Amino acid sequence: MKINRRKFMKTAGVTTAGIFMSNVNSGQISSKAGKGPGLKLFYEPYELKLIHTFTVAEGSRNTTPVVLTRLVYDGITGYGEASLPPYLGETQESVMLFLSKLQLEQFNDPFRIDEILDYVDSVAKGNRAAKASIDIALHDLIGKIVKQPLYRLWGLNPDETPYTSFTIGIDTPDMVKLKTREAEGFKVLKVKIGRGNDKEMINAVRSVTDVPLYVDVNQGWTDRGKALDMIFWLKEQGVVFVEQPLPKERIDDTAWLTQRSPLPVMADEAFQRLHDVVRFHGVYSGVNIKLMKSTGLREAHKMITVARALDMKVMIGCMTETSCAVSAAAQLSPLADWADLDGNLLISNDPFEGMKVINGKVTLNTRPGTGAVLLNA
């Protein structure tokens, strides 16, 4: 699916493929999105094409569906995005249905961020990525109105951004070596494991590079004793931390593992919203904060504050996303210990340009808002 960038910028409503028509009335969506004196919401589906087949413990995919959003106020446009990997449980159809219920034109002041986002959160339970798409667009809009990047509004130093990892998905040894060579220039790699060939994966990467590694198991291990043995081995291979080693429901086993692990154990799939930070204190060493799970920047910022108060590690991550959502998450990266902000680098059809990775480091620009711009508009 190819986005009509000019239409996305200038026309109301959404573009709906036939799959959406059975459950979503596109005429109603257009009328709700385009009328009223306040905030105006527009959105349309888009499909991200992955450069390589992306394989993790749960399965493989070559594409990721997203919904791109924009909020318009007084001639100024803020851009947002809902990225929808399978495990989130959201679809383009569900996102568009949720967005069609919003009555954002009732808000005449976009600076009433808490009021607006509390309203969005109250419309229906779940729908975290859909809510994040509004949050990102609203923050981008605010930054553009005041003509400042978001990191400046939060008082953050752009020189304090971390290095970002580049993700190596599960594959054959030869493909793993190829992907690792393609990631030359990154100071750290994130290696997906958890499908029974863990040592083979790490050894293939290590045959090409000696940079530090993050390891993401994606709930792929089931035996806590074997998991602990593997973590000790991974430490010897230069691994920095292990992410989501056990199924998210295994809270007691994860706490047992974390207490004995020589490496930090980070929460990902188990960790969703703000209340989970306190709930998982003592269970995990830290949390991987992603905008698509947290409903956006507002809650992600609160998560960081609570995690720091509990002396937990913080990672800023992403799904497979365009530069729109990745650049938004990057605005918070000076507050993080680690970053995994490479989702836009894994796709071949990014319609935005924004945050850059220079010499492996998250590098923020000085554009207002999230710093992302729609290309070929």
C-alpha positions as CSV (number, residue, x, y, z in Angstrom):
1,M,0.0,0.0,0.0
2,K,1.5,3.3,-1.1
3,I,0.6,6.5,0.8
4,N,-0.5,9.5,-1.2
5,R,1.5,12.0,0.8
6,R,-0.1,15.1,-0.7
7,K,-3.6,13.7,0.0
8,F,-2.5,12.8,3.5
9,M,-1.5,16.4,4.1
10,K,-4.3,18.2,2.4
11,T,-7.5,16.2,2.4
12,A,-10.0,15.2,5.1
13,G,-11.0,11.8,6.3
14,V,-9.3,8.5,5.7
15,T,-8.5,6.2,2.8
16,T,-10.1,2.8,3.4
17,A,-9.4,-0.4,1.6
18,G,-12.2,-2.9,1.1
19,I,-11.3,-4.9,4.2
20,F,-12.4,-1.9,6.4
21,M,-15.6,-1.2,4.7
22,S,-17.6,-4.0,6.3
23,N,-17.1,-2.6,9.8
24,V,-16.2,1.0,9.4
25,N,-18.4,3.6,7.7
26,S,-15.8,5.8,5.9
27,G,-18.4,8.5,5.3
28,Q,-19.0,8.9,9.1
29,I,-15.2,9.0,9.6
30,S,-14.7,11.7,7.1
31,S,-17.5,13.9,8.5
32,K,-16.3,13.5,12.1
33,A,-12.7,14.2,11.2
34,G,-13.3,17.2,9.0
35,K,-15.8,19.5,10.8
36,G,-15.7,21.7,13.8
37,P,-13.7,24.7,15.0
38,G,-11.3,22.8,17.2
39,L,-8.8,20.1,16.6
40,K,-9.2,18.2,13.3
41,L,-8.2,14.6,13.0
42,F,-7.2,12.8,9.8
43,Y,-5.9,9.3,9.3
44,E,-5.2,6.5,6.8
45,P,-3.7,3.0,6.7
46,Y,-0.2,2.3,5.5
47,E,1.9,-0.9,5.2
48,L,5.6,-0.9,6.1
49,K,7.8,-3.2,4.0
50,L,10.7,-4.8,5.9
51,I,14.1,-5.0,4.2
52,H,14.6,-8.5,5.6
53,T,12.2,-11.1,6.9
54,F,11.8,-10.3,10.6
55,T,11.9,-13.4,12.8
56,V,11.5,-13.5,16.6
57,A,10.5,-16.3,19.0
58,E,6.8,-15.9,18.1
59,G,7.1,-16.0,14.3
60,S,8.1,-14.2,11.2
61,R,6.8,-11.3,9.1
62,N,7.7,-9.2,6.0
63,T,5.4,-6.3,6.6
64,T,3.9,-4.3,9.5
65,P,0.6,-2.5,9.2
66,V,0.4,1.0,10.6
67,V,-2.2,3.9,10.7
68,L,-0.8,7.4,10.1
69,T,-2.6,10.3,11.8
70,R,-2.5,14.0,11.8
71,L,-4.0,16.7,13.9
72,V,-4.6,20.1,12.4
73,Y,-5.1,23.3,14.4
74,D,-5.1,26.8,13.0
75,G,-3.3,25.7,9.9
76,I,-0.6,23.8,11.7
77,T,-0.2,20.0,11.4
78,G,1.1,17.5,13.9
79,Y,1.8,13.9,12.7
80,G,1.3,10.6,14.6
81,E,1.4,6.9,14.0
82,A,0.0,3.6,15.3
83,S,2.3,0.7,14.6
84,L,0.6,-2.7,14.8
85,P,2.9,-5.7,15.2
86,P,0.7,-8.9,15.7
87,Y,1.4,-9.3,19.4
88,L,-0.2,-6.0,20.3
89,G,-3.6,-7.3,19.3
90,E,-4.6,-4.2,17.4
91,T,-5.3,-4.0,13.6
92,Q,-5.8,-1.2,11.1
93,E,-9.5,-1.8,11.3
94,S,-9.6,-1.6,15.1
95,V,-7.5,1.6,15.2
96,M,-9.6,3.3,12.6
97,L,-12.8,2.3,14.4
98,F,-11.4,3.7,17.6
99,L,-10.3,7.0,15.9
100,S,-13.7,7.3,14.3
101,K,-15.3,7.6,17.8
102,L,-13.2,10.6,18.8
103,Q,-14.7,14.0,18.9
104,L,-11.6,16.1,19.1
105,E,-13.2,19.1,17.5
106,Q,-14.6,19.9,20.9
107,F,-11.2,21.0,22.0
108,N,-10.3,24.5,21.0
109,D,-7.0,24.7,22.9
110,P,-4.4,22.0,22.0
111,F,-2.3,22.9,25.1
112,R,-4.9,21.2,27.3
113,I,-2.9,18.1,26.8
114,D,-4.0,16.2,29.9
115,E,-7.7,17.0,29.3
116,I,-7.5,15.9,25.7
117,L,-5.5,12.7,26.3
118,D,-7.6,11.7,29.4
119,Y,-10.6,12.0,27.1
120,V,-9.0,9.9,24.4
121,D,-8.0,7.2,27.0
122,S,-11.6,7.2,28.3
123,V,-13.3,6.4,25.0
124,A,-12.5,2.7,25.1
125,K,-10.2,0.3,27.0
126,G,-7.1,-1.0,25.3
127,N,-6.3,0.5,21.9
128,R,-2.9,1.6,23.2
129,A,-1.3,2.1,19.8
130,A,-4.4,4.0,18.5
131,K,-4.1,6.3,21.6
132,A,-0.4,6.7,21.0
133,S,-1.1,7.9,17.5
134,I,-3.1,10.8,18.9
135,D,-0.6,11.5,21.7
136,I,2.3,11.7,19.2
137,A,0.4,14.0,16.8
138,L,-0.7,16.3,19.7
139,H,2.8,16.6,21.0
140,D,4.2,17.3,17.5
141,L,1.5,19.9,17.1
142,I,2.3,21.7,20.4
143,G,6.0,21.7,19.5
144,K,5.3,23.3,16.1
145,I,3.0,25.9,17.6
146,V,5.7,27.1,20.0
147,K,8.4,26.4,17.4
148,Q,10.5,24.2,19.7
149,P,11.6,20.5,19.6
150,L,10.0,18.5,22.4
151,Y,13.3,17.7,24.1
152,R,13.7,21.4,24.8
153,L,10.2,21.7,26.2
154,W,11.2,19.0,28.7
155,G,14.5,20.6,29.4
156,L,16.6,17.8,28.1
157,N,20.1,17.9,26.6
158,P,20.3,16.5,23.1
159,D,24.0,15.7,23.6
160,E,23.0,13.2,26.3
161,T,21.2,10.8,23.9
162,P,22.4,7.1,24.1
163,Y,23.7,4.9,21.4
164,T,21.0,2.9,19.8
165,S,21.1,-0.8,19.1
166,F,20.4,-2.3,15.7
167,T,18.3,-5.4,15.7
168,I,19.4,-8.8,14.2
169,G,16.4,-11.1,13.8
170,I,16.6,-14.9,14.1
171,D,18.0,-16.4,10.9
172,T,20.5,-18.8,9.4
173,P,24.1,-18.3,10.4
174,D,25.0,-16.9,7.0
175,M,22.1,-14.4,7.0
176,V,22.9,-13.4,10.6
177,K,26.5,-12.7,9.5
178,L,25.2,-10.7,6.5
179,K,22.8,-8.6,8.7
180,T,25.7,-8.0,11.2
181,R,28.0,-6.7,8.5
182,E,25.2,-4.5,7.3
183,A,25.0,-3.0,10.8
184,E,28.7,-1.9,10.7
185,G,28.9,1.5,12.4
186,F,26.5,0.6,15.2
187,K,28.2,0.5,18.6
188,V,25.7,-2.1,20.0
189,L,23.5,-4.8,18.4
190,K,20.3,-6.3,19.7
191,V,20.1,-10.0,18.9
192,K,16.8,-11.9,18.8
193,I,16.9,-15.4,20.3
194,G,14.5,-17.9,21.8
195,R,13.8,-20.5,19.1
196,G,16.4,-23.1,20.1
197,N,19.4,-21.9,18.1
198,D,20.5,-19.3,20.7
199,K,24.2,-20.1,20.8
200,E,24.3,-20.5,17.1
201,M,22.9,-16.9,16.7
202,I,25.3,-15.4,19.2
203,N,28.3,-17.3,17.7
204,A,27.4,-16.1,14.2
205,V,27.3,-12.5,15.4
206,R,30.5,-12.8,17.3
207,S,32.3,-14.2,14.2
208,V,31.7,-10.8,12.6
209,T,31.9,-8.2,15.5
210,D,32.9,-7.8,19.1
211,V,30.5,-4.9,19.9
212,P,28.3,-5.2,23.0
213,L,25.1,-7.1,22.6
214,Y,21.6,-6.7,23.9
215,V,19.6,-10.0,23.8
216,D,15.9,-10.2,23.4
217,V,14.3,-13.6,24.0
218,N,10.7,-12.5,23.3
219,Q,9.3,-14.9,26.0
220,G,11.0,-17.8,24.2
221,W,12.5,-19.6,27.2
222,T,10.3,-21.8,29.5
223,D,12.8,-23.4,32.0
224,R,14.1,-20.9,34.5
225,G,17.1,-23.0,35.5
226,K,18.2,-23.4,31.9
227,A,17.5,-19.7,31.4
228,L,19.9,-18.8,34.2
229,D,22.6,-21.1,32.8
230,M,22.2,-19.4,29.4
231,I,22.4,-15.9,30.9
232,F,25.7,-16.8,32.6
233,W,27.0,-18.0,29.2
234,L,25.7,-14.8,27.5
235,K,27.5,-12.7,30.0
236,E,30.8,-14.3,28.9
237,Q,29.9,-13.3,25.3
238,G,29.7,-9.6,26.0
239,V,25.9,-9.3,26.5
240,V,24.7,-6.3,28.4
241,F,21.2,-7.4,29.4
242,V,18.5,-9.9,28.6
243,E,15.0,-8.8,27.6
244,Q,11.8,-10.7,28.4
245,P,13.4,-14.2,28.9
246,L,10.3,-16.0,30.2
247,P,6.6,-15.8,29.3
248,K,5.0,-12.7,30.7
249,E,2.7,-14.6,32.9
250,R,5.6,-16.3,34.7
251,I,6.0,-13.5,37.3
252,D,7.3,-15.6,40.2
253,D,9.8,-17.4,38.0
254,T,11.0,-14.1,36.5
255,A,11.6,-12.7,39.9
256,W,13.6,-15.8,40.8
257,L,15.6,-15.4,37.6
258,T,16.2,-11.7,38.1
259,Q,17.5,-12.2,41.7
260,R,20.1,-14.7,40.5
261,S,21.0,-13.3,37.1
262,P,24.5,-11.8,36.5
263,L,22.8,-9.5,33.9
264,P,19.9,-7.1,34.1
265,V,16.6,-8.6,33.1
266,M,14.4,-6.2,31.2
267,A,10.6,-6.3,30.8
268,D,9.0,-5.9,27.4
269,E,5.9,-7.9,26.5
270,A,4.9,-8.1,30.2
271,F,5.2,-4.3,30.6
272,Q,2.5,-2.1,29.2
273,R,1.3,1.0,31.1
274,L,2.2,3.2,34.0
275,H,0.9,1.0,36.8
276,D,3.1,-1.9,35.6
277,V,6.3,0.0,36.7
278,V,5.4,-0.4,40.4
279,R,3.9,-3.9,39.8
280,F,7.2,-5.2,38.3
281,H,9.5,-3.6,40.8
282,G,11.6,-6.5,42.1
283,V,10.4,-8.7,39.3
284,Y,12.5,-7.1,36.5
285,S,15.7,-5.0,36.7
286,G,14.1,-2.4,34.3
287,V,11.6,-1.7,31.7
288,N,11.6,-1.3,27.9
289,I,9.3,1.7,27.3
290,K,7.6,1.8,23.8
291,L,5.1,4.5,22.8
292,M,2.8,1.9,21.2
293,K,2.4,0.2,24.6
294,S,2.3,3.2,26.8
295,T,-0.3,5.2,24.8
296,G,2.3,7.7,23.9
297,L,4.8,10.3,25.1
298,R,2.8,11.7,28.1
299,E,2.6,8.3,29.9
300,A,6.1,7.3,28.8
301,H,7.6,10.3,30.4
302,K,5.7,9.4,33.7
303,M,7.0,5.9,33.4
304,I,10.6,7.1,33.3
305,T,10.0,9.2,36.4
306,V,8.5,6.3,38.4
307,A,11.2,3.9,37.2
308,R,14.0,6.2,38.3
309,A,12.4,6.7,41.7
310,L,12.4,2.9,42.1
311,D,16.0,2.6,40.9
312,M,15.0,0.6,37.8
313,K,16.8,0.7,34.5
314,V,15.1,2.4,31.5
315,M,15.2,1.6,27.9
316,I,13.5,3.5,25.1
317,G,12.4,1.1,22.4
318,C,10.1,1.0,19.4
319,M,8.2,-1.4,17.1
320,T,8.7,-1.5,13.4
321,E,7.8,2.1,12.8
322,T,8.3,5.1,10.5
323,S,10.5,7.9,11.4
324,C,7.4,9.7,12.7
325,A,7.0,7.5,15.8
326,V,10.7,6.7,16.2
327,S,11.6,10.4,16.2
328,A,8.9,11.0,18.9
329,A,10.4,8.3,21.1
330,A,13.9,9.7,20.5
331,Q,12.8,13.0,22.2
332,L,12.8,11.1,25.5
333,S,16.1,9.2,24.9
334,P,18.3,11.6,26.9
335,L,16.5,10.2,30.0
336,A,17.2,6.5,29.2
337,D,20.1,4.2,30.0
338,W,19.7,2.4,26.7
339,A,17.9,2.9,23.4
340,D,16.6,0.5,20.7
341,L,15.4,3.0,18.1
342,D,16.0,1.4,14.8
343,G,12.5,0.5,13.7
344,N,12.6,3.0,10.8
345,L,15.9,1.6,9.6
346,L,14.4,-1.9,9.2
347,I,11.9,-0.7,6.5
348,S,12.2,0.2,2.8
349,N,9.3,2.7,2.5
350,D,9.6,5.2,5.2
351,P,7.4,8.2,4.3
352,F,9.0,10.4,6.9
353,E,12.5,11.8,7.7
354,G,13.5,12.6,11.2
355,M,15.9,11.5,13.9
356,K,19.2,10.2,12.6
357,V,21.7,7.6,13.8
358,I,25.2,9.0,13.5
359,N,28.1,6.9,14.5
360,G,25.7,4.7,16.3
361,K,24.2,7.5,18.4
362,V,20.7,8.8,18.5
363,T,21.0,12.3,17.0
364,L,18.2,14.7,17.4
365,N,17.6,17.6,15.0
366,T,16.4,21.1,15.9
367,R,13.0,21.0,14.0
368,P,10.0,21.7,16.2
369,G,7.8,19.0,17.7
370,T,9.1,15.4,17.1
371,G,11.5,16.6,14.4
372,A,9.9,14.4,11.8
373,V,8.7,15.7,8.4
374,L,6.6,14.1,5.7
375,L,8.7,13.5,2.5
376,N,7.6,14.5,-1.0
377,A,4.7,16.5,0.4
